[in-house]
Amino acid sequence: MARALRLLVADDHAVVRAGLVALLSAQPDIEVVGQAGSASETVEEARRTRPDVVLLDLSMPEGGGLRAARLLLSDPEPPAIVVLSVHDDAPHLRAALRSGAAGYVTKGSADRTVLEAIRTAHAGKTYVDPALSDVVTAELMVSGRLKRATDAPLTPRMQEVLRLVAWGYTTQQIARQLSLTPKTVEAHRARIMERLGLLNRAELVRYAFQAGLMDAAPPTPEGER
């Protein structure tokens, strides 16, 4: 039987924290190993309990959630960070992702969204609350950093690589799927990011959805059929 996902819940509101702990502790694949009510306590508790994932509120005393995230992500074996915030605007989301967070969900999200974000982050992928999709895309388009396909056309091969990266495939899986070397896959990915003006994988995923590259189901990776 697989080991349960180890989770730390960090929120400065005791009632909110208790509700989250009750929800998450009821999941058979999740073990809540600690709680924290401030940024400094989050860092201390995470380093003591070694969770796989930290569910982290942005607005906490003693430095704030982003400071705690940056400190934890500088550790040799950092946990994945999922931000749970009252803020549903693009600037807060972008700040969280730039700090290294693997997920962002709002406090108005359904329980299943929070659970999906935690499990996705634990799997090494990025999760952004679906409710924020339009907000983020609109901001990126207005800023001019997220270029439209007609402004920065991708080759068919780039589109294939982009689609697989967005689906969460590793470099090795993409290389096998497309009969490329891992070095070539990384080169394609770098060119895609530069050509489209993207900063991170979360923006890449958002672009792939916007461009309709993820409408079809993902292919089964080579070696897993």
NUVO-115308 format. One record per residue: residue number from 1; residue in three letters; x, y, z of N, C-alpha, C in turn. Coordinates in pm, 1 decimal. Layout:
<sites>
SITE   seq   type       n.c1       n.c2       n.c3      ca.c1      ca.c2      ca.c3       c.c1       c.c2       c.c3
SITE   NUM    ALA          X          Y          Z          X          Y          Z          X          Y          Z
...
</sites>
This chain:
<sites>
SITE   seq   type       n.c1       n.c2       n.c3      ca.c1      ca.c2      ca.c3       c.c1       c.c2       c.c3
SITE     1    MET       84.6     -120.3        0.0        0.0        0.0        0.0       87.7      124.6        0.0
SITE     2    ALA       54.2      222.6      -84.7      134.4      343.6      -97.2      128.0      427.0       30.0
SITE     3    ARG      239.0      493.7       59.6      243.6      579.7      177.1      151.3      699.6      157.6
SITE     4    ALA       82.7      740.1      263.2       -7.8      854.0      256.0       70.4      982.4      231.4
SITE     5    LEU        8.7     1073.5      162.5       65.6     1204.9      136.7       72.0     1280.2      268.8
SITE     6    ARG      190.1     1329.3      304.7      208.8     1402.5      430.7      183.1     1551.1      406.6
SITE     7    LEU       91.3     1607.7      485.4       45.6     1744.3      460.2       55.5     1831.4      585.1
SITE     8    LEU      100.8     1954.3      565.4      100.5     2055.9      670.1       -0.8     2162.8      631.4
SITE     9    VAL      -88.5     2200.5      724.2     -191.2     2302.2      698.9     -151.6     2430.2      771.7
SITE    10    ALA     -136.1     2538.9      696.3      -93.5     2666.0      754.3     -194.8     2775.6      723.5
SITE    11    ASP     -261.5     2824.7      827.6     -359.5     2933.1      813.9     -371.6     3001.4      948.9
SITE    12    ASP     -374.8     3134.2      949.5     -375.9     3204.4     1077.9     -513.3     3209.4     1142.6
SITE    13    HIS     -618.4     3166.7     1071.5     -751.9     3161.2     1131.4     -776.8     3020.4     1184.7
SITE    14    ALA     -788.7     3008.8     1315.1     -800.3     2877.5     1378.9     -922.1     2799.8     1330.9
SITE    15    VAL    -1033.9     2868.7     1309.6    -1156.0     2800.3     1266.7    -1139.3     2746.2     1124.9
SITE    16    VAL    -1082.1     2827.0     1035.7    -1057.0     2782.6      898.4     -961.0     2664.7      898.8
SITE    17    ARG     -856.3     2675.7      979.1     -756.1     2569.4      986.2     -818.0     2438.9     1036.4
SITE    18    ALA     -903.5     2449.2     1136.9     -968.1     2329.5     1191.0    -1057.5     2263.2     1086.7
SITE    19    GLY    -1127.6     2345.1     1009.0    -1213.5     2289.6      904.9    -1133.4     2219.4      796.8
SITE    20    LEU    -1020.9     2278.1      759.4     -934.4     2216.0      659.6     -876.9     2084.0      710.1
SITE    21    VAL     -833.5     2084.6      834.8     -776.5     1962.9      892.7     -880.8     1851.7      896.8
SITE    22    ALA    -1003.1     1885.5      933.3    -1110.0     1785.7      938.0    -1136.3     1727.5      799.2
SITE    23    LEU    -1143.1     1814.8      698.5    -1166.3     1770.0      561.0    -1052.8     1680.4      512.5
SITE    24    LEU     -931.8     1726.0      531.9     -816.2     1656.7      476.0     -782.5     1528.7      551.0
SITE    25    SER     -803.5     1528.9      679.6     -775.6     1408.0      759.0     -869.8     1294.0      723.1
SITE    26    ALA     -984.8     1327.2      666.1    -1082.0     1224.4      628.8    -1045.3     1153.9      499.4
SITE    27    GLN     -943.4     1204.9      429.5     -901.9     1143.1      303.1     -807.3     1026.3      330.2
SITE    28    PRO     -833.7      909.6      275.0     -750.3      792.7      304.0     -606.1      804.3      255.7
SITE    29    ASP     -582.3      891.5      158.1     -446.4      903.9      103.6     -371.4     1024.8      156.9
SITE    30    ILE     -429.0     1093.6      257.8     -365.6     1213.7      313.2     -349.4     1200.4      464.7
SITE    31    GLU     -230.3     1234.6      512.1     -203.7     1237.6      656.1     -162.5     1379.5      693.5
SITE    32    VAL     -242.2     1445.7      776.2     -207.8     1579.8      822.3     -104.9     1565.1      934.3
SITE    33    VAL       17.3     1609.1      908.7      126.7     1588.3     1004.5      154.7     1710.6     1089.7
SITE    34    GLY       88.5     1823.1     1059.7      112.1     1941.9     1139.5       23.3     2057.4     1099.8
SITE    35    GLN       20.7     2159.9     1186.8      -55.1     2281.2     1163.0       30.2     2400.1     1201.5
SITE    36    ALA       -1.2     2515.6     1142.3       71.9     2637.0     1175.8      -18.9     2757.2     1157.6
SITE    37    GLY        7.0     2862.7     1237.8      -76.3     2981.8     1231.5       -3.4     3108.1     1193.5
SITE    38    SER      125.8     3097.3     1163.7      204.2     3213.8     1121.6      311.5     3168.2     1024.4
SITE    39    ALA      374.2     3264.8      958.3      477.8     3230.6      860.8      596.3     3161.9      926.9
SITE    40    SER      643.1     3217.5     1038.1      758.7     3158.0     1105.2      726.7     3020.5     1160.6
SITE    41    GLU      605.9     3004.2     1214.2      565.2     2873.3     1265.3      553.9     2771.8     1151.5
SITE    42    THR      510.1     2817.8     1034.3      500.1     2728.7      918.7      636.6     2672.9      881.1
SITE    43    VAL      735.1     2760.8      874.6      871.1     2717.3      839.4      925.1     2620.6      944.2
SITE    44    GLU      908.0     2655.9     1071.0      957.7     2570.5     1179.7      889.3     2433.6     1179.2
SITE    45    GLU      756.8     2434.2     1163.2      682.0     2309.1     1167.5      711.4     2222.8     1045.0
SITE    46    ALA      726.4     2285.2      929.4      756.1     2209.9      807.4      893.1     2143.6      816.8
SITE    47    ARG      989.2     2214.2      870.9     1123.1     2157.6      883.2     1128.1     2048.4      989.6
SITE    48    ARG     1034.5     2053.4     1082.1     1029.3     1948.9     1185.7      957.0     1824.6     1135.9
SITE    49    THR      845.7     1841.4     1064.9      761.8     1727.1     1026.9      791.8     1673.6      886.8
SITE    50    ARG      861.9     1751.4      802.8      897.3     1709.8      666.5      775.8     1666.1      584.1
SITE    51    PRO      678.6     1755.4      563.4      560.4     1718.9      482.8      594.9     1710.2      334.7
SITE    52    ASP      511.6     1639.9      260.0      525.0     1637.5      113.9      468.6     1764.9       53.4
SITE    53    VAL      360.2     1813.5      114.0      290.8     1932.3       63.8      255.8     2023.5      180.3
SITE    54    VAL      267.5     2153.6      158.1      221.3     2253.1      255.5      105.6     2329.7      193.1
SITE    55    LEU      -10.7     2326.0      258.3     -126.2     2406.1      215.6     -114.1     2538.0      289.7
SITE    56    LEU      -88.2     2645.3      216.8      -38.2     2769.0      276.6     -126.4     2889.8      246.5
SITE    57    ASP     -168.7     2958.2      351.8     -242.5     3082.8      336.6     -143.7     3194.7      303.1
SITE    58    LEU     -183.7     3287.9      218.1      -94.8     3399.5      183.3      -84.3     3502.3      295.1
SITE    59    SER     -196.8     3536.0      356.3     -200.8     3645.4      452.8     -185.3     3591.3      594.5
SITE    60    MET      -60.0     3580.3      637.1      -31.9     3532.3      772.3       65.7     3626.4      840.6
SITE    61    PRO       58.9     3636.2      973.9      153.6     3722.7     1045.7      295.4     3667.5     1040.6
SITE    62    GLU      388.1     3754.6     1080.1      530.1     3718.1     1088.9      592.0     3687.4      953.2
SITE    63    GLY      561.9     3774.0      857.6      631.0     3760.7      730.0      544.4     3728.1      610.6
SITE    64    GLY      427.6     3667.9      630.6      339.6     3634.2      519.0      372.8     3500.5      456.2
SITE    65    GLY      274.6     3447.0      383.6      289.2     3314.3      325.6      397.2     3304.7      219.6
SITE    66    LEU      412.8     3410.4      139.5      512.8     3403.4       32.4      654.3     3394.7       89.0
SITE    67    ARG      678.9     3464.0      197.4      811.6     3455.4      259.2      836.2     3313.7      309.7
SITE    68    ALA      734.5     3255.2      372.9      747.1     3117.6      421.6      772.9     3022.3      305.1
SITE    69    ALA      701.5     3043.9      193.9      720.0     2957.8       77.2      861.9     2966.1       24.7
SITE    70    ARG      915.3     3087.7       13.4     1051.3     3103.6      -38.8     1154.3     3037.9       52.2
SITE    71    LEU     1135.6     3050.0      181.7     1228.9     2987.5      275.9     1224.9     2835.1      264.8
SITE    72    LEU     1105.1     2779.1      258.2     1091.9     2633.0      250.6     1143.4     2578.8      118.2
SITE    73    LEU     1120.0     2652.7       11.1     1163.6     2604.9     -120.0     1314.2     2616.6     -138.9
SITE    74    SER     1381.5     2684.1      -46.3     1527.8     2691.0      -51.4     1592.6     2574.4       22.7
SITE    75    ASP     1511.7     2493.6       90.4     1564.3     2377.3      163.4     1611.6     2270.2       64.4
SITE    76    PRO     1703.2     2182.9      107.0     1753.6     2076.8       18.3     1644.2     1985.3      -36.9
SITE    77    GLU     1545.6     1951.3       45.4     1434.5     1867.4        2.3     1304.1     1940.9       32.9
SITE    78    PRO     1269.6     2037.3      -49.3     1154.0     2122.2      -19.6     1021.0     2051.7      -41.3
SITE    79    PRO      919.4     2091.9       33.4      784.3     2040.1        6.8      724.6     2113.0     -111.9
SITE    80    ALA      619.5     2057.9     -168.6      542.6     2130.6     -269.3      451.8     2228.7     -195.7
SITE    81    ILE      436.1     2346.9     -249.8      355.1     2449.9     -185.6      226.2     2471.4     -264.5
SITE    82    VAL      112.7     2460.0     -195.1      -16.8     2493.7     -254.8      -72.5     2612.0     -177.3
SITE    83    VAL      -91.7     2722.3     -244.9     -144.3     2842.5     -181.5     -296.9     2836.3     -178.1
SITE    84    LEU     -352.8     2865.7      -61.5     -497.6     2875.5      -44.5     -525.1     3017.7        1.6
SITE    85    SER     -589.7     3097.5      -83.1     -600.2     3240.7      -56.2     -739.9     3295.6      -77.9
SITE    86    VAL     -769.2     3406.0       -9.7     -895.9     3475.9      -33.6     -888.0     3558.2     -162.0
SITE    87    HIS     -768.3     3580.2     -211.3     -748.4     3664.8     -328.9     -770.5     3584.8     -456.5
SITE    88    ASP     -857.6     3636.4     -543.4     -886.1     3567.3     -669.1     -844.3     3650.9     -789.0
SITE    89    ASP     -739.9     3733.5     -771.6     -692.6     3817.9     -881.0     -558.6     3767.9     -933.1
SITE    90    ALA     -528.2     3807.5    -1055.7     -407.2     3760.1    -1122.5     -277.9     3803.2    -1053.7
SITE    91    PRO     -265.0     3926.7    -1001.6     -138.5     3964.4     -938.2      -98.7     3873.4     -821.9
SITE    92    HIS     -194.9     3836.0     -737.0     -162.1     3746.3     -625.6     -123.1     3607.6     -676.4
SITE    93    LEU     -194.9     3561.1     -778.0     -161.8     3431.3     -836.1      -21.5     3432.3     -893.7
SITE    94    ARG       10.4     3535.3     -969.5      141.9     3542.9    -1032.3      252.8     3552.7     -928.7
SITE    95    ALA      229.2     3627.2     -822.0      329.3     3638.2     -716.0      354.8     3502.7     -650.9
SITE    96    ALA      246.7     3426.8     -630.9      261.2     3294.8     -569.2      339.5     3199.7     -659.1
SITE    97    LEU      307.3     3198.4     -787.5      376.4     3108.9     -879.9      522.4     3148.5     -896.0
SITE    98    ARG      549.5     3277.1     -896.1      687.4     3322.7     -908.4      768.9     3287.3     -784.6
SITE    99    SER      703.2     3276.3     -670.4      775.1     3237.0     -548.3      809.7     3088.5     -549.5
SITE   100    GLY      747.3     3013.6     -643.2      775.8     2871.2     -653.3      660.2     2781.4     -615.3
SITE   101    ALA      544.8     2839.2     -583.9      429.0     2757.5     -546.8      388.1     2667.2     -662.9
SITE   102    ALA      345.1     2545.4     -628.9      302.3     2448.5     -731.1      152.0     2452.5     -753.3
SITE   103    GLY       80.0     2523.1     -667.5      -64.4     2528.6     -682.4     -121.6     2654.5     -621.0
SITE   104    TYR     -239.2     2695.4     -670.6     -306.4     2813.4     -618.1     -456.3     2790.2     -628.0
SITE   105    VAL     -524.6     2795.1     -513.3     -670.0     2782.7     -510.6     -725.8     2889.3     -417.2
SITE   106    THR     -848.6     2930.7     -442.7     -910.3     3032.1     -359.1     -990.8     2966.0     -246.8
SITE   107    LYS    -1014.8     3043.0     -143.3    -1089.6     2989.9      -29.3    -1237.2     2970.1      -61.0
SITE   108    GLY    -1280.6     3020.1     -174.7    -1417.7     2996.4     -217.2    -1431.3     2872.1     -302.4
SITE   109    SER    -1321.0     2800.7     -322.5    -1322.4     2681.7     -407.9    -1395.8     2566.1     -340.7
SITE   110    ALA    -1445.6     2475.0     -422.1    -1507.6     2353.4     -370.2    -1400.2     2265.4     -306.9
SITE   111    ASP    -1442.2     2179.8     -214.7    -1348.1     2089.9     -147.0    -1269.0     2007.1     -247.4
SITE   112    ARG    -1335.2     1961.2     -352.2    -1266.7     1875.4     -449.5    -1154.8     1950.5     -522.1
SITE   113    THR    -1170.5     2082.1     -536.7    -1066.0     2161.6     -602.0     -942.1     2168.7     -514.7
SITE   114    VAL     -961.7     2189.2     -386.1     -849.8     2192.1     -292.0     -778.0     2057.9     -290.7
SITE   115    LEU     -853.9     1950.7     -287.2     -795.1     1816.9     -285.8     -718.9     1789.4     -415.1
SITE   116    GLU     -775.9     1830.5     -527.1     -709.4     1807.7     -655.5     -579.4     1886.0     -663.6
SITE   117    ALA     -580.4     2007.6     -611.0     -458.7     2089.1     -611.5     -348.7     2023.8     -529.9
SITE   118    ILE     -383.7     1971.9     -413.4     -285.4     1907.2     -326.4     -226.8     1783.3     -393.0
SITE   119    ARG     -312.0     1700.7     -448.5     -264.7     1576.6     -512.0     -183.9     1605.9     -638.5
SITE   120    THR     -223.6     1708.5     -712.4     -150.5     1744.6     -833.5      -11.4     1795.5     -799.0
SITE   121    ALA       -3.0     1880.4     -697.7      127.2     1933.0     -654.4      217.0     1820.7     -605.1
SITE   122    HIS      159.5     1726.4     -533.8      237.0     1612.9     -483.6      291.6     1529.3     -599.0
SITE   123    ALA      220.7     1527.4     -710.1      264.4     1451.7     -827.3      368.8     1527.1     -909.6
SITE   124    GLY      406.9     1645.7     -862.3      510.0     1721.4     -931.2      459.7     1810.2    -1042.5
SITE   125    LYS      329.3     1838.4    -1044.0      270.6     1920.6    -1149.3      214.0     2049.6    -1089.7
SITE   126    THR      176.9     2140.2    -1178.0      122.9     2268.8    -1135.7      -29.1     2269.2    -1147.2
SITE   127    TYR      -95.2     2327.2    -1046.4     -241.3     2334.2    -1048.8     -284.2     2477.3    -1018.0
SITE   128    VAL     -367.0     2532.6    -1105.2     -424.8     2665.1    -1083.2     -575.7     2652.1    -1081.5
SITE   129    ASP     -637.6     2711.5     -982.9     -782.9     2708.5     -968.9     -849.3     2740.9    -1103.1
SITE   130    PRO     -931.8     2651.1    -1155.2     -997.4     2676.4    -1284.4    -1076.4     2807.1    -1287.5
SITE   131    ALA    -1122.6     2852.0    -1171.1    -1199.7     2976.2    -1166.0    -1115.9     3097.8    -1204.3
SITE   132    LEU     -982.7     3084.5    -1201.5     -894.7     3196.6    -1232.4     -846.8     3197.3    -1377.2
SITE   133    SER     -889.1     3100.5    -1455.0     -838.2     3086.4    -1591.3     -858.9     3213.1    -1674.2
SITE   134    ASP     -980.2     3264.2    -1679.0    -1008.9     3380.8    -1761.0     -934.9     3504.7    -1711.2
SITE   135    VAL     -923.6     3517.3    -1579.4     -856.2     3633.5    -1520.7     -710.1     3637.0    -1562.5
SITE   136    VAL     -643.3     3522.6    -1551.6     -501.3     3516.4    -1584.6     -478.1     3538.5    -1732.7
SITE   137    THR     -555.5     3471.9    -1816.3     -538.1     3485.3    -1960.3     -560.1     3629.6    -2003.7
SITE   138    ALA     -663.1     3693.7    -1949.9     -692.2     3832.1    -1987.1     -577.2     3923.9    -1948.8
SITE   139    GLU     -523.1     3905.5    -1829.7     -413.5     3991.9    -1784.7     -290.0     3974.9    -1871.9
SITE   140    LEU     -258.8     3849.8    -1905.2     -141.3     3823.2    -1986.5     -156.5     3881.3    -2126.4
SITE   141    MET     -277.1     3873.1    -2181.8     -299.9     3927.8    -2314.5     -288.7     4080.5    -2312.2
SITE   142    VAL     -345.7     4142.6    -2208.9     -340.9     4287.8    -2198.1     -197.2     4335.6    -2180.8
SITE   143    SER     -119.7     4262.2    -2100.9       18.8     4301.9    -2075.8      104.8     4286.6    -2200.7
SITE   144    GLY       57.9     4203.4    -2294.6      133.7     4183.8    -2417.0      240.5     4077.8    -2406.2
SITE   145    ARG      255.8     4016.3    -2288.1      359.1     3914.3    -2272.3      315.9     3781.5    -2329.1
SITE   146    LEU      188.3     3749.8    -2318.1      138.4     3624.9    -2375.4       95.8     3652.7    -2519.1
SITE   147    LYS      177.5     3612.4    -2611.7      153.7     3643.2    -2751.4       53.3     3546.5    -2812.0
SITE   148    ARG      -28.4     3596.3    -2901.1     -124.2     3512.0    -2970.2      -51.2     3424.3    -3071.0
SITE   149    ALA     -114.9     3314.2    -3107.5      -51.1     3220.6    -3198.8      -14.8     3287.0    -3332.0
SITE   150    THR      -96.2     3381.9    -3375.1      -67.7     3448.7    -3502.6       51.4     3542.1    -3491.5
SITE   151    ASP       81.8     3589.7    -3368.8      195.7     3677.9    -3348.5      325.6     3599.4    -3331.2
SITE   152    ALA      316.2     3479.0    -3279.3      434.5     3397.8    -3253.8      404.9     3253.5    -3291.5
SITE   153    PRO      394.4     3225.0    -3424.1      355.7     3089.9    -3466.5      455.7     2984.5    -3421.2
SITE   154    LEU      402.5     2870.8    -3381.7      485.7     2757.6    -3340.9      487.9     2655.4    -3454.1
SITE   155    THR      600.2     2589.1    -3468.4      608.4     2481.4    -3566.4      523.7     2364.5    -3516.6
SITE   156    PRO      484.0     2273.6    -3604.8      408.4     2155.7    -3560.4      480.1     2079.1    -3449.3
SITE   157    ARG      613.0     2066.8    -3459.5      687.9     1996.2    -3355.6      682.3     2070.6    -3223.1
SITE   158    MET      691.7     2202.2    -3227.1      681.0     2281.1    -3104.6      543.6     2262.8    -3040.4
SITE   159    GLN      439.5     2258.6    -3124.2      305.7     2238.7    -3071.2      293.3     2102.6    -3002.4
SITE   160    GLU      355.6     2000.4    -3060.7      352.2     1867.1    -2998.5      421.3     1870.0    -2862.8
SITE   161    VAL      538.8     1933.8    -2857.6      612.9     1942.8    -2731.7      533.8     2023.2    -2629.4
SITE   162    LEU      479.0     2136.4    -2672.4      400.1     2220.9    -2583.1      283.6     2143.3    -2523.6
SITE   163    ARG      212.6     2069.5    -2606.2       96.4     1994.3    -2559.4      136.1     1891.7    -2453.2
SITE   164    LEU      244.9     1820.1    -2476.9      286.4     1716.7    -2382.2      339.7     1776.8    -2252.6
SITE   165    VAL      412.6     1888.3    -2263.7      459.7     1956.5    -2142.3      340.2     2001.9    -2059.5
SITE   166    ALA      239.4     2058.1    -2127.7      120.6     2106.9    -2057.4       44.3     1993.8    -1989.3
SITE   167    TRP       47.7     1874.1    -2048.6      -20.1     1760.4    -1988.0       59.5     1702.8    -1870.7
SITE   168    GLY      179.6     1754.7    -1846.1      256.6     1710.3    -1730.7      356.9     1600.7    -1759.7
SITE   169    TYR      384.9     1574.4    -1888.4      482.0     1471.7    -1923.7      623.4     1518.5    -1889.1
SITE   170    THR      709.3     1427.2    -1847.1      848.1     1459.5    -1818.5      925.8     1473.0    -1949.3
SITE   171    THR     1043.5     1530.6    -1939.3     1129.0     1544.5    -2057.5     1158.3     1408.3    -2119.7
SITE   172    GLN     1184.7     1309.5    -2034.7     1215.7     1175.5    -2083.9     1095.5     1113.4    -2155.6
SITE   173    GLN      975.1     1131.5    -2100.4      855.0     1077.1    -2163.0      828.9     1143.4    -2297.9
SITE   174    ILE      849.6     1274.3    -2305.1      829.4     1344.9    -2431.0      930.6     1297.9    -2534.4
SITE   175    ALA     1054.5     1280.7    -2490.7     1159.6     1235.0    -2583.1     1124.3     1099.5    -2643.3
SITE   176    ARG     1074.1     1007.3    -2558.7     1035.4      875.3    -2609.2      914.4      885.5    -2700.9
SITE   177    GLN      817.8      968.4    -2662.2      694.2      981.2    -2738.9      719.9     1035.6    -2879.4
SITE   178    LEU      812.6     1131.7    -2890.7      836.8     1199.3    -3017.6      965.8     1154.9    -3085.8
SITE   179    SER     1029.8     1053.4    -3029.0     1156.0     1000.9    -3085.1     1261.5     1111.2    -3095.5
SITE   180    LEU     1277.1     1185.5    -2986.9     1376.2     1291.4    -2978.9     1471.2     1263.4    -2863.5
SITE   181    THR     1579.2     1336.1    -2857.5     1666.8     1326.1    -2741.7     1614.8     1421.1    -2633.8
SITE   182    PRO     1639.8     1392.6    -2506.0     1598.5     1484.6    -2400.2     1653.1     1626.1    -2420.8
SITE   183    LYS     1775.4     1635.9    -2471.9     1834.9     1767.5    -2495.8     1754.9     1845.4    -2600.0
SITE   184    THR     1708.7     1775.5    -2704.0     1628.4     1841.7    -2807.8     1494.7     1887.4    -2752.2
SITE   185    VAL     1433.5     1805.1    -2665.9     1306.3     1842.9    -2603.1     1324.4     1969.6    -2520.9
SITE   186    GLU     1432.4     1975.9    -2440.9     1456.9     2094.3    -2359.0     1480.4     2217.2    -2446.3
SITE   187    ALA     1548.4     2198.3    -2559.8     1571.9     2310.3    -2651.4     1440.1     2361.4    -2708.9
SITE   188    HIS     1351.7     2269.3    -2748.5     1219.9     2308.5    -2799.7     1142.0     2384.9    -2692.8
SITE   189    ARG     1145.9     2333.7    -2571.8     1071.3     2398.1    -2463.6     1122.5     2540.5    -2439.6
SITE   190    ALA     1253.6     2558.4    -2439.8     1311.4     2691.0    -2419.1     1269.9     2786.9    -2529.8
SITE   191    ARG     1269.7     2738.6    -2653.8     1229.8     2824.3    -2766.3     1081.8     2861.3    -2756.6
SITE   192    ILE      998.8     2765.7    -2713.2      855.8     2792.0    -2697.5      833.7     2902.1    -2594.1
SITE   193    MET      899.5     2889.3    -2478.9      883.8     2987.3    -2371.8      927.2     3126.0    -2419.4
SITE   194    GLU     1039.5     3131.1    -2491.2     1090.1     3259.3    -2540.4      998.4     3317.9    -2646.8
SITE   195    ARG      954.5     3234.6    -2740.0      872.3     3282.8    -2850.5      737.1     3334.5    -2803.5
SITE   196    LEU      680.6     3269.4    -2703.0      547.9     3308.4    -2653.9      554.5     3408.5    -2538.9
SITE   197    GLY      673.3     3436.3    -2490.0      686.8     3531.7    -2380.5      637.5     3477.7    -2248.6
SITE   198    LEU      657.8     3347.5    -2223.9      610.8     3283.4    -2101.7      721.9     3277.7    -1996.9
SITE   199    LEU      681.1     3282.1    -1869.7      779.8     3280.2    -1761.5      791.8     3145.9    -1691.3
SITE   200    ASN      684.2     3068.3    -1689.0      687.4     2944.2    -1612.9      586.9     2844.8    -1670.1
SITE   201    ARG      584.6     2725.5    -1610.2      499.3     2619.7    -1663.1      350.6     2653.5    -1648.2
SITE   202    ALA      314.8     2723.7    -1542.3      173.2     2758.3    -1524.2      122.6     2842.4    -1641.3
SITE   203    GLU      203.9     2937.8    -1686.6      164.8     3019.4    -1800.7      162.3     2935.6    -1928.5
SITE   204    LEU      254.5     2840.2    -1938.0      257.1     2752.2    -2054.7      128.3     2669.8    -2062.4
SITE   205    VAL       85.5     2615.6    -1948.6      -38.7     2537.9    -1943.9     -157.1     2625.4    -1982.3
SITE   206    ARG     -159.4     2746.8    -1930.3     -269.2     2837.6    -1961.7     -274.5     2866.2    -2112.3
SITE   207    TYR     -157.7     2888.7    -2172.4     -153.0     2914.8    -2316.3     -202.6     2793.9    -2394.6
SITE   208    ALA     -159.7     2673.6    -2353.3     -199.4     2552.0    -2424.5     -351.4     2536.0    -2424.0
SITE   209    PHE     -414.3     2565.3    -2310.4     -559.8     2559.5    -2304.1     -621.4     2664.6    -2396.9
SITE   210    GLN     -567.4     2786.2    -2390.2     -621.2     2896.8    -2469.9     -609.8     2867.3    -2619.0
SITE   211    ALA     -502.9     2799.7    -2658.5     -478.2     2770.4    -2799.5     -550.2     2644.8    -2847.7
SITE   212    GLY     -620.3     2577.4    -2757.2     -694.4     2458.2    -2795.4     -608.8     2334.8    -2814.0
SITE   213    LEU     -486.0     2337.3    -2760.6     -395.5     2224.6    -2778.7     -424.8     2109.2    -2683.5
SITE   214    MET     -514.4     2130.6    -2587.0     -542.7     2027.3    -2488.9     -687.2     1980.4    -2496.4
SITE   215    ASP     -750.8     2007.4    -2609.8     -890.6     1965.1    -2625.1     -902.6     1813.6    -2631.0
SITE   216    ALA     -805.0     1749.0    -2695.0     -806.7     1602.8    -2704.9     -739.4     1540.6    -2583.1
SITE   217    ALA     -775.8     1415.7    -2554.9     -715.2     1345.2    -2441.7     -566.3     1324.2    -2468.5
SITE   218    PRO     -482.9     1324.2    -2363.9     -339.7     1305.9    -2383.7     -308.0     1164.8    -2429.2
SITE   219    PRO     -203.2     1149.0    -2510.9     -164.8     1012.9    -2552.6     -102.8      936.7    -2437.7
SITE   220    THR     -105.0      805.9    -2445.5      -40.7      724.5    -2343.8      110.0      725.7    -2367.5
SITE   221    PRO      190.6      758.5    -2264.7      334.6      766.8    -2284.3      393.0      633.9    -2331.8
SITE   222    GLU      496.4      643.7    -2414.7      567.1      524.7    -2458.4      619.4      450.1    -2336.9
SITE   223    GLY      607.3      320.1    -2339.8      655.0      237.9    -2229.2      552.1      215.2    -2121.3
SITE   224    GLU      434.0      284.0    -2134.6      328.6      267.8    -2033.7      202.2      211.8    -2096.1
SITE   225    ARG      210.9      163.5    -2219.2       93.7      108.2    -2288.5       72.8      -36.1    -2250.6
</sites>
